Each structure stands twice: as structure tokens, then as C-alpha cells.
Amino acid sequence: MKKKKSITLLLIFSIMIMINVGCKKQAENKEKQANAIKIVCEDTVIPMVDDLMRDYNLNNEPVVSVEYMDREAAFNKLYNSEVDVLIGYVQPENKEVESEVLAYDGIGIIVNINNAVNSVGIEQLKRIYTGNILNWKELKGASKIIKPVAYKNILNSLQQEFDIKVMDTPVKEQMINGTQYVSSIEEMSNFVAQNQNAIGFIPGQWYNKENNFLKLSGIEITASNLKNELYALRFPIKMYYSKDQKDRLKDLFQYFKSEEGKKIVRKYCIEAF
């Protein structure tokens, strides 16, 4: 009888330990979930943000997750406290949201790799998109009709910067009716890669060998040229967050400004702040 009682007590004790350990793990998981930071970013900054968060998650807690979505949905989630930080969007008016410049990138003008043209001026670029330059031969290329490509969403941060610095300067003008519109940077890159006569624009950090970056008025899109403001088309990458979340996010922001964070940012952008 004593032996049976001992076994029973041992089993009960073991079960209690297992329950206690399970409860502790469950509590720890809940605490991690509560402390987790949620970031939403625009597709303009996907390469950089993915790399930053991969590095941050290897060396820090809480863990950061990243989502990609359109501007309206992103800011709605921020206002409803469903996400903590937005990176790369254009901010609507809201006094409860703060913003900081994280870095600068350049707007790269892309053409198909088989296009012989290697440079374009900003005025020429505007004339292409307004239909005043229709053929590549006017830019010392082949005698082919130019196919300009832009983004459907006028609130896309890259499209807004392009409109401000190209389409609205010095006088605001509309794009030609024959403009091809795409929904994402990936779609832009793919369309130009598959269409020899197309011209489009993507962030510098999206550079790939499937397209050629044109020189802008003879100036290449390089980190040095952008930093020294020799290359004209550069744009800020901003991050947005609610004022009441600033203290909770201080470790993440310190990482962005650390040498480790800046090193990653500088792989993709011209300057890190």
C-alpha cells in the first residue's frame, strides 16, 4: 500500500510540475505577444525593412513583425492601435501621429536592358509623360514609340514624389492617356523588363539586373551622387507612430540610429538618420 501511495504522490507531483511549467510558458508567450512590435510598410521600402527586422529580431526582444498593405488600411490600423509603426507612406493629417525621417533614397528611372538610351533630363522626362516626346529616336534611341509607366495609386509615396518633382514642375500637367499604370514596384519592374520600349521609375533600393537605370541629366543614381545632391530625384523615407507609443518604441528607434541599423540602411539608401 505504501508503495502505491508513493507512486500516486509522485505522479501527482509530476503532473503539477508539468502544469506549472505549461502555465509559465503560456504566460511568457502572452507577455511576448503583448510586447511584440508590429510594423507596416509600403512596398517602396520592403528590401530595407525586411533586412532591418531580420537583424533586429536576432539580437533583441520583443520580436518585430512586418506586414505590407495599402496606405489607407495602414493608417487606419495605426489609428486603431493595431500596429505600432508605419514606414514609407505619405502621412494624412492627424495630430496624434508623429513622423521622423529614417533615410533618403533615390527615384531610379528604368528602361529595358535592350534600350540603347542611357540618359534623360528631367524636362525630357516630363515631356515623355505628357506625350510631347513620343519616340525613342528623339533621345538618340531606336525609332520606337515610348511606353511610359506609372503607378495607379496616386498616394503611393514614390508616385507623389515623381509628380511633385517632375509632373508638377514648373507647371502641373497630366500624364498622357496612353500611360500604362501598375499596382506595385514589382509589377513596374516586371513590365519594363518585358517591354523593350517602356520607361518607368522605382526606388534605388529595388535595383536589379532585369532593368537599366538611366542617368539623369548625365548623373548616375549612386549613394555619393544622391548624398551630395547631384542626382535630382531623391525622396525621404519616413516612419510614423502614435505619440503615446514613443516610450515603448524607444529601443527599436535606438536600433535604427545605431551603427548596426545605419549599416543596413546604407546598403539600400543614401543616408541614415
LOFI-996331 format. One line per field, with one value per residue (C-alpha): residue number from 1; residue in one letter; x, y, z. Coordinates in steps of 0.02 Angstrom, whole numbers, plus 50000, padded with zeros to 5 digits. Example, Ala and Ser with C-alpha at 12.3 -4.5 7.8 and 13.67 -1.06 7.14 Angstrom:
residues 2
num	(1 2)
residu	(A S)
x	(50615 50684)
y	(49775 49947)
z	(50390 50357)
//
This chain:
residues 273
num	(1 2 3 4 5 6 7 8 9 10 11 12 13 14 15 16 17 18 19 20 21 22 23 24 25 26 27 28 29 30 31 32 33 34 35 36 37 38 39 40 41 42 43 44 45 46 47 48 49 50 51 52 53 54 55 56 57 58 59 60 61 62 63 64 65 66 67 68 69 70 71 72 73 74 75 76 77 78 79 80 81 82 83 84 85 86 87 88 89 90 91 92 93 94 95 96 97 98 99 100 101 102 103 104 105 106 107 108 109 110 111 112 113 114 115 116 117 118 119 120 121 122 123 124 125 126 127 128 129 130 131 132 133 134 135 136 137 138 139 140 141 142 143 144 145 146 147 148 149 150 151 152 153 154 155 156 157 158 159 160 161 162 163 164 165 166 167 168 169 170 171 172 173 174 175 176 177 178 179 180 181 182 183 184 185 186 187 188 189 190 191 192 193 194 195 196 197 198 199 200 201 202 203 204 205 206 207 208 209 210 211 212 213 214 215 216 217 218 219 220 221 222 223 224 225 226 227 228 229 230 231 232 233 234 235 236 237 238 239 240 241 242 243 244 245 246 247 248 249 250 251 252 253 254 255 256 257 258 259 260 261 262 263 264 265 266 267 268 269 270 271 272 273)
residu	(M K K K K S I T L L L I F S I M I M I N V G C K K Q A E N K E K Q A N A I K I V C E D T V I P M V D D L M R D Y N L N N E P V V S V E Y M D R E A A F N K L Y N S E V D V L I G Y V Q P E N K E V E S E V L A Y D G I G I I V N I N N A V N S V G I E Q L K R I Y T G N I L N W K E L K G A S K I I K P V A Y K N I L N S L Q Q E F D I K V M D T P V K E Q M I N G T Q Y V S S I E E M S N F V A Q N Q N A I G F I P G Q W Y N K E N N F L K L S G I E I T A S N L K N E L Y A L R F P I K M Y Y S K D Q K D R L K D L F Q Y F K S E E G K K I V R K Y C I E A F)
x	(50000 50139 50223 50061 50036 50214 50188 50023 50102 50246 50126 50026 50186 50246 50080 50084 50259 50205 50053 50159 50288 50149 50069 50235 50266 50091 50115 50283 50206 50065 50192 50295 50139 50091 50264 50284 50301 50201 50268 50176 50274 50244 50320 50444 50547 50520 50703 50771 50638 50649 50837 50823 50693 50786 50940 50841 50747 50910 50976 50829 50664 50521 50506 50453 50334 50312 50160 50135 49972 49897 49909 49728 49722 49892 49846 49677 49769 49886 49740 49657 49819 49827 50003 50144 50249 50222 50370 50369 50197 50135 50053 49873 49833 49824 49887 49907 50035 50219 50341 50529 50641 50729 50831 50835 50827 50828 50698 50782 50720 50717 50713 50727 50903 50895 50860 51010 50966 51073 51023 50870 50842 50702 50621 50632 50558 50409 50387 50385 50248 50145 50158 50270 50409 50334 50480 50645 50737 50713 50828 50954 50872 50784 50636 50506 50354 50389 50276 50276 50229 50165 50076 49886 49885 49922 49952 50098 50245 50354 50217 50188 50372 50381 50228 50298 50473 50431 50248 50211 50373 50369 50184 50070 50025 49933 50006 49970 49816 49925 50017 50023 49975 50037 49994 50164 50350 50372 50241 50329 50497 50425 50328 50481 50587 50463 50431 50579 50502 50440 50505 50463 50531 50572 50666 50854 50848 50745 50888 50900 50988 50824 50815 50937 50942 50957 51073 50976 51049 51209 51216 51209 51099 51233 51245 51378 51282 51123 51207 51291 51125 51197 51061 50900 50767 50783 50645 50629 50583 50478 50416 50254 50194 50068 50134 50080 50186 50351 50420 50376 50465 50623 50732 50679 50714 50882 50922 50878 51002 51136 51287 51213 51049 51131 51245 51093 51001 51153 51153 50990 50980 51091 51085 51027 50975)
y	(50000 50120 50088 50126 50286 50340 50310 50404 50552 50552 50554 50696 50794 50766 50822 50979 51021 50996 51107 51240 51237 51245 51392 51483 51455 51512 51668 51702 51683 51801 51927 51912 51937 52089 52164 52120 52267 52269 52366 52402 52463 52519 52416 52557 52502 52313 52262 52379 52344 52155 52162 52279 52173 52011 52084 52163 52001 51903 52014 52093 52068 52099 52018 52131 52075 52160 52175 52259 52346 52499 52671 52690 52521 52551 52718 52651 52513 52640 52748 52593 52539 52378 52419 52519 52591 52635 52653 52731 52807 52985 53046 53108 53249 53185 53274 53111 53041 53088 53062 53055 53040 52872 52888 52953 52851 52898 52879 52774 52795 52623 52558 52387 52315 52313 52500 52596 52759 52790 52964 53076 53251 53297 53410 53269 53151 53266 53282 53092 53075 53219 53150 53285 53160 53004 52914 52850 52921 53094 53033 52954 52783 52667 52730 52655 52727 52758 52672 52772 52677 52749 52692 52678 52738 52924 52912 52795 52892 52863 52921 53076 53122 53093 53203 53343 53343 53300 53318 53473 53568 53708 53691 53547 53438 53274 53111 53058 52948 52806 52788 52610 52600 52467 52425 52391 52416 52233 52250 52407 52319 52166 52267 52367 52209 52130 52283 52350 52522 52554 52682 52684 52726 52627 52661 52642 52502 52397 52392 52229 52168 52150 52338 52478 52637 52789 52931 53087 53235 53134 53094 52914 52862 52820 52843 52976 53075 53069 53116 53265 53312 53295 53171 53271 53141 53089 53061 53040 52877 52918 52819 52860 52812 52866 52990 52880 52735 52829 52763 52584 52600 52685 52527 52498 52680 52671 52520 52616 52751 52630 52589 52415 52488 52626 52499 52405 52565 52624 52463 52522 52710 52861 52919 52856 52972)
z	(50000 50047 49879 49784 49884 49844 49658 49662 49751 49628 49482 49558 49592 49414 49342 49450 49388 49207 49233 49318 49177 49048 49134 49143 48958 48917 49022 48940 48767 48812 48878 48717 48612 48716 48696 48512 48393 48232 48083 47921 47771 47593 47453 47417 47568 47576 47544 47679 47811 47789 47816 47966 48055 48021 48106 48249 48289 48301 48439 48530 48615 48588 48418 48274 48137 47968 47854 47686 47640 47557 47636 47693 47779 47858 47938 47994 48088 48165 48224 48298 48387 48285 48225 48305 48165 47981 47863 47690 47671 47643 47803 47807 47929 48108 48263 48360 48238 48241 48098 48078 47926 47933 47773 47594 47434 47250 47113 46980 46801 46721 46542 46464 46458 46267 46258 46189 46279 46434 46495 46508 46576 46697 46567 46438 46566 46590 46402 46387 46519 46446 46269 46197 46165 46086 46004 46073 45921 45998 46138 46017 46032 45910 45808 45925 46015 46201 46329 46492 46650 46815 46974 46988 47167 47167 47356 47328 47405 47252 47133 47240 47237 47049 47023 47132 47056 46876 46829 46935 46898 46849 46800 46847 46697 46670 46607 46429 46403 46338 46504 46570 46754 46876 47056 47133 47114 47071 46934 46870 46864 46776 46648 46595 46591 46470 46360 46262 46234 46411 46536 46722 46894 47052 47215 47204 47333 47211 47085 46987 46830 46735 46702 46665 46769 46657 46703 46749 46652 46640 46828 46888 47034 47161 47350 47329 47197 47299 47462 47379 47296 47121 47071 47071 47111 47292 47419 47608 47691 47844 47992 48082 48256 48387 48515 48661 48594 48586 48752 48709 48542 48605 48594 48413 48368 48455 48348 48189 48242 48300 48191 48160 48099 47997 47914 47847 47797 47700 47599 47522 47546 47532 47712 47881 48022)
//
